[in-house]
Amino acid sequence: MNNGSSTEKPIWLPYLVIMLHQILAACAFPVAKLGLNEIDPFVFAFFRFSFASLVYMPVLIILNRRQKIIRKDNLRILLGGLIIIPFNQVLYLFGQSKTLANHSGLLFATVPIFLYILAIFVLKEKATIRKTIGIFVATVGVYTILSGGKVELGTEYLYGDILILICVFAWAVGTIILKPLTTKYGAFRVIGLALTYGSIAYFPFGLALTISAPISNISLAGWFSIGYMAVGLSVLGYFFWYWTLKYMEVSQMAILHNFKPIIATAAAAIILGEPVSSTFVIGGIVVIGGVILTEI
């Protein structure tokens, strides 16, 4: 394991934290869809990132007094924020409103592949046969779970699917850009600044659309959806992801990312009463096998 910090952590702690991230991120698919059923995606994004920035800001002010960020690193964080907010999260909300939830889940299964390739070529992490086979096996398992006869082929959802694929790649690029800074300045500070910078850039556009939106018609379920995505995902989820980057290689996290569809499908079975199919069981076993292959 790549510590990247002078403070020793229990070997199991990064695994626990990344699994907490996977749980929060997996639940985001149905929760986001709940709000997007009644709220314009760009208005949804405006509230989500405004609320998240307000949570981050007081802590960021305190941290900035203790240690200044040099100009070069600040520009890198700004770049990460501009990629993560407009090109990852805003596109995700808009794309999700134009396609099916299971299409999004299937396309997000490509995240580990992008992360693995970028980690090798940009961060110079070592490629091994075991990791390569493991990520391939785990990805096959994910596609087994998510395809399972449920994906509707055709051009009806092509526009939304393309937007989701772009946002998936943007998430991988943002992760690679910000990883070296998490050790230097801390995960909370780096992702908090990145999100705040990206939110400020989006603010004028989002505000213009929100002013004319029927906000009074948003239900409690819609506000819950916004709150979950703002605090549960953009604050806690993002922090868990970037904190783990301090103690794991990106290629390791790419493999563990494949647990998300297993958690999402299990959550749908518990919360929505959706049946657990044989493809889920088979695919889950394959994913776990791929993860074990890379970690032994």
N, C-alpha and C positions, 0 to 999 in steps of 0.2 A: 504494500500500500504506500502511496505517495503522500507523506504527511504534509510537507510544505509549511510547517509551523513548528516553533520551538516548544510549544505546549503539547505534551503527550496526551492523547485521547484513548479511551478504551477502544479496542479494535472493533467492538460491536456497535459503537455509538454512531459512526457515519452510516452504517447499514440501517440502523433504526431510523435515523433522520431522513434518509432518502426514501424509505418506505412510507413515512408520514407524508412526505411530499407527494408520493404516488397516490396515496389515498385522497388527499385534498384535490389533486389534479384530476383524478378519475371521476370524483363526484362533481367536478365542474361541468362536465359534458351535459348531464341532465339538468343541473341547476341553471346553467346559462340558457339552455333551451327554454326553460320555464319563463325566464324574463323576456327572452327575445320573441316569445309568442305574442307579447303585448307592447313591447317597447322597441322603437327604432334602434337598430344596432349602433348608430353613431351617437345617439342620445344616451344609450346604455353605457357606451364607452366613456362619454363625458363624465357621467356620475361616478362610474367605477374608478377611474383614475384620479378624479378630483378628491374623492373620499380617501383613496389609498395615499395620495400625496399628503393630505392633512394628517394622516396617522404617522407617516414617516418624518415629517418636517421638524417637530420639536426635538426628536432624538438626533436628527442630522445636525441641527444647530449646535447642540451640546458637543457632539463628536467633532465638529469642525473647529471648535474652540480649542480642543485638545491637540489636534494634529491637522495641519493644513495639507491639502492635496496639491501637488505640483501641477503646473499648467498642462504639461504633456499628458499626464494621467487623467486630468479633468476632461481634456478633449476626447480621450479614449472612452471615458464613461459617458460623455455626451453622445458619442457615436453609437455606443451600445444602447443607450436609451432611445435614440431615434430609430434604431432597427427594431428593438423589442416592442415599443409602444405602437407606432403607426403600422409597421410592416408585419409584426407578429400578432399583437393582441387586437388591434382595431380590425385588421383584415380577418382575424379569426372570428370575431363577432359578426362581421358582415358576411363572411363566407358561410358561417354556421346557419345564418338565416336563409341562405340560398341552397342548402343541401340537407341531406339527412344526417342524423346524429351518428349512425353507424358508418356512413361514408367518412365523416371526420375522424372517427376512431381508427378506421382502416388507414387513412392517410397519415395520421399521427404515428402510426406504427413504423413509419420510415425515419422518424427522428433518430433512433440509435444508429442507423446506417450513415446519415449525414454527420452525426457527432463523431463516429468512429473514423470516418475518412478525413474530416477536418482536423481531428486531434493528431492524426498521423502526419499530415502534410503541413499544418500550421504550427502546432505545438510540439512537433517532433517526438510524439509519444511512440513507443516501440510497437510495431505490428508483430503479432505472433500468430502462428498457425492455429493455436488453441483458441485465441480470442476471435480470430476470423471465423472459424468453424462455429464457435459458440454463438456469435451474433447472428450468423446465418440460420442456425438451428432455432434460436429463440424467435427470430423474425418469422420463420415459417410457422412456428407455433402460434404467434400472434395473428397471422393471416388466417390460420385454420379457425381460430376462435371467432374472428370478426367477419369473415366472409360467409362461412356456414350457410350458404343459400339465402342470405338476407340482403345482400347488396344488390340494388336495382341498377342494371346497366342501361345506358342510353345517354342522350345529350341533355336531358332535362335538368340534371344537376351538375353538368360539366363546368359551368361558370363558377359555382360555389366550390366545387372540388379543386379547381385551379387556384382559387384564392387560398384555400386551406393549405394546399401544397406549398405555396409561396410563404405562408406564415410559418409552416413547419421548418422550412429552410432558414428563415429569418431567426427563429429561436435557436437553431444550432449555431448560426453565425454569431449571434449575441452572446451565447455561452462561451464560445471560443475567445471573443474579444475581451470579456470581463474576467475570465478565469484568473489570469496572472495578477489582477488587482485585488482579488478577494483575500489573498494572503497578506498583501501589503497594507490594506486599509480596513479589512474586515468585511464579511459578507453583507451584513445589514446596511452598512454605510454605502457600499458600492451599488447594490441593487436599489437601495432607497434613492440615491442620487440619480441613477440611470432612469428609474421610473419617473421621478420628479421632473427631470429634464425633458423626457419624452412627453409627459403630461402637459408641461408648459407649452411645448411646441404644438400640441393638439388642441389646447384650450380655446383659442379664438374660433377655430373651425367648429368644434363641438358646441361652444356657447351659442354661436349663430343658429345652429340647428335646434338647440334645446329651447331657446327663447320662444320659438313658434310651435313647440311640441305640446301636446295635451298632457302635461305632467300630472294634473289633478286626477286623471283617469287611471294612473298606475296603481295597481292593487298591492296589498300587503305581500303577496307572493312575489310580485315584481320587485319590490324594494328589498325583500329578502334575497332575491337572486343577485341584485346589484351589490348588496352588503357582503354576501358570501364571496363573490368574485373580487371585490375590493380588498377585504380584510383576510378572508380565508385563503385566497389564491395569491393575490398581488402582494400581500404583506407576508403572511406566514409561509405560503407555498414557495414563493420566490426566495425568501430567506433560507428555508430548508435546502433548496436546490443549490444556491450559491455558497452556503456554509459547507455543504458536502464537497464542493469543488476544491476546498482547501485541503482535504484529506484523501481524496480519491483522484485517480486519473480520469479524464473525460471518457476514455474508452471503457473503463469499468462502469461508470454511471450509465453509459449507453446501453450496456447489457441489462442492468437493473431496471432501466426505463421500460423494459418489456413486461414488467409486472403490472403496469397500469391497466391494460385491457382486461386482465384477469380480475383485478379489483373492481373495475367498472361493471363488468358483467355480473359479478357476484352481488354488487350493490343494487343493480337493477333487479336481480332476482329477489333480494330481500325487501327493497323499498317498493318496487313496482309489481312484484309478483310474477316477473317474467320467468319462464321455465329455463332450467339449465339443461342444455342439449348435450348430446354425446360429443359433438364437435368441440364444445367448451372444455369438457373433461380431457379429451385427447390433446387439444391444443395447449391446455394448461400444463399437462405433463411434459410436452415437448419444450415449452418455454422454460420450465423449471430445470429440465435437463440441460438446456443451452446455458442457463445461468450457472449451474453447478460446474459445467465443463470449463467455464472461464475462471472460476473462483477457487478450484481445487489446486 
